[in-house]
Amino acid sequence: MINQVKPQYPALARAARVQDYVMLQATISKQGTIEDLKVLHGHPLLNEAAIEAVKQWRYKPQLLNGQPIEVITTITVNFSFQ
């Protein structure tokens, strides 16, 4: 991971005391950027905040036989009060 932006806890979710996780399916491009995000699990008040943060994440490109490849993965973003 090169860059991992933390999600902003949505004010409405915080006021409603919603704690949950958002599980996303993502494609990491050959350049290490996030593409094709899809929510697999998550509370409606948290999903958009997770997507907005993960869109900004950057990864070191994955290599296969020395060549960069696309990778499909799942990403879990936790929202909890601390």
N, C-alpha and C positions, 0 to 999 in steps of 0.2 A: 504494500500500500504506500503510495506516494503522498496522497492528500485525503484526509477524512474529515469532512465538515460535519459538525454536530448539529442535529436537528433542533429547531426552536420548538419548545413545548407550546402548543396552541393555547391561547388564553382561555378559550371556551372549555377545552379538555381539562385544563388545570382547575378551573372553577368548578367543573363537574366531578373533579377528583378521579378522572379516568386514568388508570394505569394499565398498560398492555404492551404487547410487542407488535411490530409490523414486520411481516415476512414478505420479501420481494424476490421475484425472479428477475435476474438481470443478465444482459449480455455485456461482457467486457470486450471492447473492440480490440483490433490489432494494435491500436495506438494507446490502449489503456484507459479509454473513456467509457463511461456507462451509457448503454443504449438499451432500448426496448424494455423498460421497467414495467412489471406487472405485479399487482398486489395478490399474494396468495393467502394472506391472513392479516387482519388488522381491524382496529376500531375505526369507524368512519371519521371520528374527530381527529385521528392521528395520522391517517394514511397520507394525506397531502404533505404534511410536514416531513414525513419520512422520505417521500419521493423527492421533494425539493432539495433535501440535504444530500441524498445519495446521488442525484444527478450531477452533483459537483465533485464527487469522489473521483480520484485518479489512481490507477494501478500501474505498476511496472508491467509492460506487455509480457504475456506468457509465450514461451518459445517451445516449438516442437521441431526437432532436428535443426535448431538454429534459426528457424523462421517464426515470426510472430503469428499467433493464431487467435481467433475469437474463442471466448470461453463463456458458457452459460453456467450461472451459479445462483445460489440463493443467498440473500443478505437479510439478517435480522437486526432491526433497530428497536431497542428497548426504551420505553417511556415509563419512568417511575419517579416518585418523589424521594428526595434524599435528605 
